[in-house]
Amino acid sequence: MSEEKIEVEPKRKEHLHKRYEWLDQFRGLIIIFLIISVITWPLSGDFVGYITPIGPPLLNHGFQYYKGYPAIITIIDIGQQIFMFILGYVGFIAFTSRREKKGVGAAWKHGLIRVAVLYALAFLDDGLIGGLLFGDGIPWDEVLWYGTLANLAIGSFAAYLFTYLIPKNADKRLFVCIGIMIVHAILYATPIFEHKGLGGTGTLTFPFNALNHAAIAIAGTCFSQWYKMDSSDPDVGFKKRILPVATIFIIIFYCLDWIQPAEHHDATTSLAFLAIAASGFLIAVFYGFEKMNFKVPVLSEMGKNMLLLFIIAFVFDVYVGLLDRDFLIANPILTMILVGVLPIVIEAGIAMLLARKNIVVKI
């Protein structure tokens, strides 16, 4: 009697939570904007000093072109804050799914590891590389609370903390978010505090940027929970909470911007309201795209490794800085290819390769 060879497929790792492609599409769009902000940074000019910027001014931070008060705000100026919103949104999903299936300890272990990695990257990029090698980093006494990666770490921790403290009621967490932003606005108006942006007269240092990034991340957890308000019909969450809150927040931004203008360095409360509102509308857009079976190519792949691609993007800051400015000004088509297109194509290629190998780097 011949023996039959029985092959057993290796058991696949069970996913702790469902992955939403519309959310990856949203994340992919934001990472493209962040890549653009990195590559346009060294090419900015000065409108007041008649230094011609290279590339589209709308796709760089407004303060790069006009270093005055009140600040000019562009699309890119809320890119970092929308990134923070996304981390809060997915942080709620990751934390709650681990808590339900593996316990509170596992949820906090995952969260604290992510916060620690973000802080390690902040020390590496803003402290060692930026400070010691290039001389344009963040002072060591500010690395813990200032800079993109440090703010992402602080906001992520705030998202985990308030998801843990107020797990069932997203409305209550939203009031915490609004309360933090009100405190920010009051303290920002107090003359004793120093502002990272222009317009401040005080000298006392305060982590304004970190405070409102925490608020934005907490808002992200609220929108994430509202999406599942009715587990059988996500439309309910959009109609009852996500779109109404986004609409109210855009109105508040408009009114507050007259009193305390939006400013990127200190993430003023008007800017925070704008970022949360824009995030709410964008998730509705991409959710709607999915319902209509419309998908933008490559965005999903880029969204799956968003944080990794953002870190890789800083290589292009060095690359663009090595290019001759006069040559770029004289050759706009070549500049568009070398600066505007090539870095995004390379990052997209990396994302596609990782997706083909089914690799998701969870930083």
C-alpha positions in Angstrom: 0.0 0.0 0.0 1.5 3.3 -1.1 1.8 6.2 1.3 0.0 9.4 0.4 1.9 12.5 1.0 -0.2 15.1 2.7 0.9 18.7 2.5 -0.3 21.0 5.2 -0.4 24.7 4.5 1.2 26.8 7.2 -1.4 28.5 9.3 -1.6 32.2 8.4 -1.3 34.7 11.2 -4.7 35.9 12.3 -5.2 39.6 11.9 -6.4 41.3 15.0 -8.6 43.8 13.2 -10.0 44.4 9.7 -8.0 46.5 7.3 -10.1 49.1 5.4 -8.8 49.9 1.9 -10.5 53.3 1.8 -8.5 54.2 4.8 -5.3 53.0 3.1 -6.2 55.2 0.1 -6.6 58.2 2.4 -3.3 57.4 4.1 -1.6 57.1 0.7 -2.8 60.5 -0.4 -1.5 62.1 2.8 1.9 60.5 2.5 2.2 61.9 -1.0 1.6 65.4 0.3 4.2 64.8 3.0 6.7 63.6 0.5 6.0 66.8 -1.6 6.5 69.0 1.5 9.9 67.4 2.1 11.1 67.8 -1.5 9.8 71.4 -1.9 11.3 72.5 1.5 14.8 73.3 0.2 13.4 75.0 -2.9 11.4 77.7 -1.2 12.0 81.4 -1.9 11.1 84.6 -0.2 8.3 86.7 -1.7 9.3 89.8 0.4 12.9 89.4 -0.6 12.1 88.7 -4.2 13.8 85.3 -4.1 11.9 83.1 -6.6 10.6 79.8 -5.2 11.1 76.7 -7.2 8.0 74.5 -7.6 4.4 75.2 -6.6 4.1 77.4 -3.6 0.8 75.9 -2.7 2.7 72.6 -2.0 5.1 74.0 0.5 4.7 75.5 4.0 3.5 79.1 3.8 6.0 80.3 6.3 8.8 79.3 3.9 7.7 82.1 1.6 6.6 84.8 4.0 8.3 84.8 7.4 6.0 87.3 9.0 2.8 87.5 11.0 0.1 86.5 10.5 1.4 83.4 8.7 0.4 82.3 5.2 -1.3 78.9 5.3 -1.2 76.3 2.5 -2.5 72.8 2.0 0.8 71.4 3.3 0.6 73.3 6.5 -2.1 70.9 7.8 -0.4 67.8 6.4 1.4 66.9 9.6 -1.7 67.4 11.6 -3.8 65.2 9.3 -1.0 62.6 9.7 -1.5 62.9 13.5 -5.3 62.5 13.0 -4.7 59.3 11.0 -2.4 57.9 13.7 -5.1 58.6 16.3 -7.7 57.0 14.1 -5.8 53.7 13.5 -4.4 53.8 17.0 -7.9 53.5 18.4 -8.5 50.4 16.2 -5.2 48.8 17.1 -5.5 49.5 20.8 -9.1 48.3 21.2 -8.7 45.2 19.1 -5.6 44.1 21.2 -7.4 44.9 24.4 -10.4 42.8 23.4 -8.4 39.8 22.1 -5.2 39.9 24.1 -5.8 42.1 27.1 -5.0 45.5 28.4 -1.3 44.7 28.8 -0.8 43.6 25.2 -2.6 46.8 24.0 -0.4 49.0 26.1 2.7 47.1 25.1 1.9 47.7 21.4 1.2 51.3 22.0 4.2 52.1 24.1 6.5 50.4 21.6 5.2 52.6 18.8 5.7 55.7 21.0 9.2 54.6 21.9 10.1 54.0 18.2 8.8 57.4 17.2 10.8 59.0 20.0 13.9 57.1 18.9 13.5 58.4 15.4 13.0 61.9 16.7 16.3 61.7 18.6 18.0 60.3 15.5 16.6 62.7 12.9 16.1 65.9 14.8 18.9 65.5 17.3 21.8 63.5 15.9 21.4 63.9 12.1 19.9 67.3 12.0 21.8 68.8 14.9 25.3 67.2 14.9 25.7 66.4 11.1 23.9 69.3 9.4 23.6 71.9 12.2 19.9 72.6 11.5 18.3 70.2 13.9 16.2 70.9 17.0 18.0 71.8 20.3 18.4 68.8 22.6 16.3 70.3 25.3 13.4 70.5 22.8 13.7 67.2 21.0 11.2 65.6 23.5 8.4 67.9 22.6 9.1 69.7 19.4 9.5 68.4 15.8 7.3 66.2 13.7 8.3 62.8 15.1 8.2 64.0 18.7 4.7 65.4 18.2 3.6 62.1 16.5 4.9 60.3 19.6 3.1 62.6 22.0 -0.1 62.5 20.0 0.0 58.7 19.7 0.4 58.4 23.5 -2.5 60.7 24.1 -4.7 58.7 21.7 -3.9 55.4 23.6 -4.3 57.0 27.0 -7.8 58.5 26.4 -8.9 55.4 24.5 -8.0 53.5 27.7 -9.5 56.0 30.1 -12.7 56.6 28.1 -13.1 53.5 26.0 -16.9 53.5 25.3 -17.9 57.1 24.7 -16.3 58.9 21.8 -18.4 62.0 22.5 -16.8 62.4 25.9 -13.3 62.1 24.3 -14.2 64.8 21.8 -15.0 67.1 24.7 -11.5 66.4 26.1 -10.1 67.2 22.7 -12.0 70.5 22.5 -11.0 71.3 26.1 -7.3 70.9 25.3 -7.7 73.2 22.2 -9.4 75.8 24.3 -6.6 75.7 26.9 -4.1 76.0 24.0 -5.9 79.1 22.6 -6.1 80.8 26.1 -2.4 80.1 26.9 -1.3 81.1 23.3 -3.0 84.5 23.9 -1.2 85.0 27.2 1.8 87.3 26.5 4.3 85.6 28.8 4.7 82.6 26.5 7.2 82.3 23.6 5.8 81.4 20.2 7.8 79.3 17.7 6.1 81.2 15.0 6.3 85.0 14.7 3.9 87.3 16.6 4.7 86.2 20.2 6.3 88.6 22.7 6.9 86.4 25.7 10.0 84.4 26.7 8.5 81.4 28.7 8.7 78.2 26.7 5.6 76.1 26.3 5.0 73.0 24.1 2.1 74.5 22.1 2.7 72.3 19.1 2.6 69.1 21.2 -0.5 70.1 23.1 -2.8 70.5 20.0 -1.2 67.4 18.3 -2.5 65.5 21.3 -5.9 67.0 20.8 -5.9 66.1 17.1 -5.0 62.5 17.9 -7.8 62.2 20.4 -10.2 63.5 17.8 -8.9 60.8 15.5 -10.0 58.1 18.0 -13.4 59.7 18.1 -13.9 59.6 14.4 -12.7 56.0 14.4 -15.2 54.9 16.9 -18.0 56.8 15.2 -17.3 54.9 12.0 -18.5 51.8 13.9 -21.4 53.5 15.5 -23.7 51.0 13.7 -21.6 47.9 13.0 -23.9 46.9 10.1 -24.0 50.3 8.4 -21.1 52.8 8.6 -23.3 55.4 6.9 -24.9 56.0 10.2 -21.7 57.2 11.8 -21.0 59.5 8.9 -24.5 61.0 9.0 -24.8 61.4 12.8 -21.3 62.3 13.8 -18.4 62.5 11.3 -19.9 64.9 8.8 -21.8 67.1 11.3 -18.7 67.4 13.5 -16.4 68.2 10.5 -18.9 70.8 9.4 -19.1 72.5 12.8 -15.3 72.4 13.1 -14.7 74.1 9.8 -17.1 76.9 10.9 -15.3 77.2 14.2 -12.0 77.4 12.3 -13.3 80.2 10.1 -14.5 82.3 13.1 -11.4 81.6 15.2 -9.0 82.4 12.4 -10.2 86.0 12.5 -9.1 86.2 16.2 -6.1 83.9 16.4 -4.8 83.1 12.9 -3.8 79.6 11.9 0.0 79.0 12.4 1.9 75.8 11.7 4.8 76.0 14.2 2.6 76.2 17.3 -0.3 74.3 15.8 -2.7 77.0 16.8 -6.3 76.0 17.7 -7.7 77.4 14.5 -5.2 75.2 12.6 -6.2 72.2 14.7 -9.9 72.7 14.0 -9.1 73.0 10.3 -7.0 69.8 10.3 -9.7 67.8 12.1 -12.4 69.1 9.8 -10.4 68.4 6.7 -9.6 64.9 7.9 -13.3 64.2 8.5 -14.3 65.3 5.0 -11.4 63.3 3.5 -12.3 60.1 5.2 -15.9 60.6 3.9 -14.6 61.2 0.4 -12.5 58.0 0.3 -15.3 56.0 2.0 -17.6 57.3 -0.8 -15.0 56.3 -3.4 -15.1 52.7 -2.1 -18.8 52.6 -2.2 -18.7 53.7 -5.9 -16.0 51.0 -6.5 -13.4 53.7 -7.4 -9.8 53.4 -6.4 -6.8 55.6 -7.1 -3.9 53.3 -8.2 -0.9 52.9 -5.9 -2.5 54.9 -3.0 -3.5 51.8 -1.1 0.0 50.3 -1.3 1.5 53.6 -0.1 -1.0 53.9 2.7 -0.1 50.4 4.1 3.5 51.6 4.8 2.8 55.3 5.4 5.1 55.9 8.3 8.0 54.0 6.7 7.6 56.0 3.4 7.5 59.2 5.3 10.8 58.4 7.0 12.4 57.4 3.7 11.2 60.7 2.2 13.8 62.6 4.3 16.5 61.2 2.0 15.1 63.3 -0.8 15.5 66.4 1.3 19.3 65.8 1.0 19.0 64.8 -2.7 17.2 68.0 -3.6 19.6 70.1 -1.6 22.5 68.9 -3.7 20.9 70.1 -6.9 22.0 73.4 -8.4 19.3 76.1 -7.9 20.2 78.1 -11.0 20.0 75.0 -13.1 16.6 74.1 -11.7 15.2 77.6 -12.3 16.5 77.5 -15.9 15.0 74.1 -16.7 11.5 73.9 -15.3 10.4 70.7 -17.1 13.5 68.9 -16.0 13.0 70.2 -12.5 9.5 68.9 -12.5 10.8 65.4 -13.5 13.8 65.3 -11.2 12.2 66.9 -8.2 8.5 66.8 -8.5 8.0 63.3 -10.0 11.1 61.1 -9.5 10.9 61.0 -5.6 7.2 60.1 -5.6 7.8 57.4 -8.3 10.6 55.9 -6.3 8.5 55.9 -3.1 5.6 54.4 -5.0 7.9 51.7 -6.4 9.1 50.9 -2.9 5.4 50.7 -1.7 4.5 48.4 -4.6 7.4 46.1 -3.9 6.5 45.8 -0.3 2.9 45.1 -1.2 3.9 42.4 -3.7 5.9 40.7 -0.9 3.0 41.3 1.5 5.3 43.2 3.8 3.8 45.8 6.2 6.4 47.5 8.3 4.6 48.4 11.6 6.8 51.1 13.1 
